[in-house]
């Protein structure tokens, strides 16, 4: 595969990289909170998210963010188990990341 198949390296897109790292920090906080309140389902769901947000390349990052955002579903929502002062900033970080990814894709 050529470089064009994978797109630019993540560090070449600092806005995206910073948004992903901010979301990873939010995911860390949510994971800690899930452990503290014994929300095993959310702990399991969130366990891979911080690392994926830190390490995923641009092609995978959108999938990771969408999967993490799915925690805010209509039936089972992370909002029902964890405090809003953690869930809402994480949602905002994910949305910021997804918007940055969309802008980058449109500019290519």
C-alpha positions as CSV (number, residue, x, y, z in Angstrom):
1,X,0.0,0.0,0.0
2,X,1.1,3.5,-0.7
3,X,1.0,6.5,1.6
4,X,-2.0,7.8,-0.3
5,X,-4.0,4.7,0.8
6,X,-3.5,5.6,4.5
7,X,-3.6,9.4,4.2
8,X,-1.4,11.7,6.1
9,X,0.2,10.8,9.4
10,X,-1.7,11.8,12.4
11,X,1.0,14.1,13.7
12,X,0.6,16.0,10.4
13,X,-2.9,17.0,11.5
14,X,-2.3,18.7,14.9
15,X,-6.0,19.8,15.3
16,X,-7.1,16.2,14.9
17,X,-4.4,14.9,17.1
18,X,-5.1,17.3,19.9
19,X,-8.9,16.6,19.7
20,X,-8.2,12.9,19.9
21,X,-5.9,13.3,22.9
22,X,-8.4,15.5,24.7
23,X,-11.1,12.8,24.1
24,X,-8.7,10.2,25.4
25,X,-8.2,12.1,28.6
26,X,-12.0,12.3,29.0
27,X,-12.3,8.6,28.3
28,X,-9.7,8.0,31.1
29,X,-11.8,10.0,33.5
30,X,-15.0,8.1,32.5
31,X,-13.2,4.8,32.9
32,X,-12.0,5.7,36.4
33,X,-15.5,6.8,37.3
34,X,-17.0,3.6,36.0
35,X,-14.6,1.6,38.1
36,X,-15.4,3.7,41.2
37,X,-19.2,3.3,40.9
38,X,-19.0,-0.4,39.9
39,X,-20.5,0.2,36.4
40,X,-18.9,-3.0,35.0
41,X,-20.7,-2.7,31.6
42,X,-19.4,0.8,31.0
43,X,-16.0,-0.1,32.4
44,X,-15.7,-2.9,29.8
45,X,-17.0,-0.7,27.0
46,X,-14.6,2.1,27.8
47,X,-11.5,0.0,28.6
48,X,-10.0,0.1,25.0
49,X,-11.2,3.6,24.2
50,X,-8.5,5.8,25.7
51,X,-5.7,3.8,24.1
52,X,-7.4,3.7,20.8
53,X,-8.0,7.5,20.8
54,X,-4.3,8.0,21.6
55,X,-2.9,5.5,19.1
56,X,-5.3,5.1,16.1
57,X,-4.2,6.5,12.8
58,X,-6.5,8.8,10.8
59,X,-8.3,6.1,8.9
60,X,-9.3,4.3,12.2
61,X,-9.8,7.3,14.3
62,X,-13.3,8.1,13.0
63,X,-14.4,4.5,13.7
64,X,-13.1,4.8,17.2
65,X,-14.8,8.1,17.9
66,X,-18.1,6.8,16.5
67,X,-17.9,3.7,18.6
68,X,-17.2,5.8,21.7
69,X,-20.1,8.1,20.8
70,X,-22.5,5.2,20.6
71,X,-22.3,5.1,24.4
72,X,-24.8,7.9,24.3
73,X,-27.5,5.7,22.8
74,X,-31.2,6.1,23.2
75,X,-31.7,2.7,25.0
76,X,-28.6,2.4,27.1
77,X,-26.7,5.6,27.7
78,X,-23.6,6.3,29.6
79,X,-25.4,9.4,30.9
80,X,-27.6,7.1,33.1
81,X,-24.6,5.6,34.9
82,X,-21.9,8.3,35.2
83,X,-22.0,11.9,36.2
84,X,-22.8,14.6,33.7
85,X,-19.6,16.6,34.6
86,X,-17.7,13.7,32.9
87,X,-20.1,12.5,30.2
88,X,-20.9,15.8,28.7
89,X,-17.3,17.1,28.2
90,X,-16.4,13.7,26.7
91,X,-19.3,14.0,24.2
92,X,-18.2,17.5,23.3
93,X,-14.6,16.2,22.8
94,X,-15.8,13.4,20.5
95,X,-17.9,15.8,18.5
96,X,-15.0,18.2,18.2
97,X,-12.8,15.3,16.9
98,X,-15.5,14.1,14.5
99,X,-15.9,17.6,13.1
100,X,-12.1,18.0,12.7
101,X,-11.9,14.7,10.9
102,X,-14.7,15.7,8.6
103,X,-13.1,19.1,7.8
104,X,-9.8,17.3,7.1
105,X,-11.5,14.9,4.7
106,X,-13.3,17.7,2.8
107,X,-10.0,19.6,2.4
108,X,-8.1,16.7,0.9
